[in-house]
Amino acid sequence: MRNIARFWIFCILCVPLLSLLACSEQQDADANSAVEPQAVRVSVMTVRPQAVTIYDELPGRVSALRTAEIRPQVSGIIQKKLFQEGSFVNADAPLFQIDPEPFAADVDAASAVLARAEAEFVNAKVKFERAELLSAQKITSDEAFNNATATLAQAKASVAEATANLARRKLELSNATIRSPISGTIGQSFMTEGGLASSSGSAPLAVIQQIDQVYVDVRQSSMSLESLRETALGSDANDPEKLPVKIRTITDKPYAHTGTIVFSDISVDNATGSLGIRILVPNPENQLLPGMFVRALVPREVYSSALLVPQEAVMRDPTGKPQLVIVTANKTGEKRPVELGPLINRHYLVKRGLAAGESVVVQGQERVQTGQILEITPVQPAPDTQS
């Protein structure tokens, strides 16, 4: 009986010891599992250098490549209008016909004056040759020879004057037909048949504009020009006239043709700090009309080897500074501070802190701790929404 009691006492004392041993084994298992953390699954992309151009979107106004105001060079009554308003006219095409009869009469009168002057010249020349012969034989006086010489010179001058006057009268007759000085589209006629065209009038008879190419005039900050030259060493941006300029219409739609810079002011506006820029834009469909407002995307910065990362790949530290999670050579994550540039089509341009060929975590970076092993999958590119 005494042995049975001792046995139960022994069992009661062993139960706490067994519990302590089980807890120790569980703690050892938990410690072993903490030493071997699980890999974090993330999506990454490898950064490749690419050429990037950053634009300033500036408002601009369209003007014609060439504009010609049609004005009469002679005065008279308009007999005919020889064009259709709004049509295309070629250079030297007749536009208006002024009554030519008064000018034809002036031509006839000038021709008669020239004929008389030529007859007087022939007579003076015969007298001069006779006086010259007599003077050589000492038959006539020197005064008679001098008079014949002067008469011949006057007759020659009269012929020259009459010839010039006839040429002027013929020019006036030809100017009675008003012609187009350039090829282009002619607008509204401000004079009809029967109207009096005056060479001294201030109002044009019509206006022709060449719009197969047009100018777009904009103003850009002088700081943008300096930034362009700093970021484009060794590229065409050292000569901004070689860089293409994109155009967007008044409805914010992309225009089919790109323009080129043909002129830039050499002085900066004191009030705005901007430069005037003129852009030449092809306009074969006559979509851009003079006076229309458009938007021009003028290059501001050019990078020949830019590094771009998606916007969602950028994290912020507690102070708000940007950082990226970089995949190291041993497949672990490393948080690295970077310097960002502008946002381009939902991608940040990284100026410092990132090298070409490195892999950046784009999705799942918020779960990554420095030194943690990563399970890597390529990121799926988002559809390009840039127009």
Buried (B, 14 or more C-beta within 10 A) or exposed (E): EEEEEEEEEEEEEEEEEEEEEEEEEEEEEEEEEEEEEEEBEBBBBEBEBEEBBBBBEBEBEBBBBBBBEBBBEBBBEBBEBBBEEEEBBEEEBEBBBBBBEBBBEBBEEBBEBBEEBBEBBEEBBEBBEBBBEBBEEEEBEEEBBEBBBEBBEBBBEBBEEBBEBBEEBBEBBEBBBBBBBBBBBBBEBEBEEEBEBEEEEEEBBBBBBBBBBBBBBBBBBBEBBEBBBEBBEEBEBEEBEEBBBBBBBEEEEEBEBBBBBEEBBEEBEEEEEBBBBBBBBBBEEEBBEBEBEBBBBBBBBBBBEBBBBBBEBBBEEEEEEBBBBBBEEEEBBBBBEBEBBEEBEEBBBBBEBBEEEBBBBBBBBEBBEEEBBBEBEEBEEEEEEEE
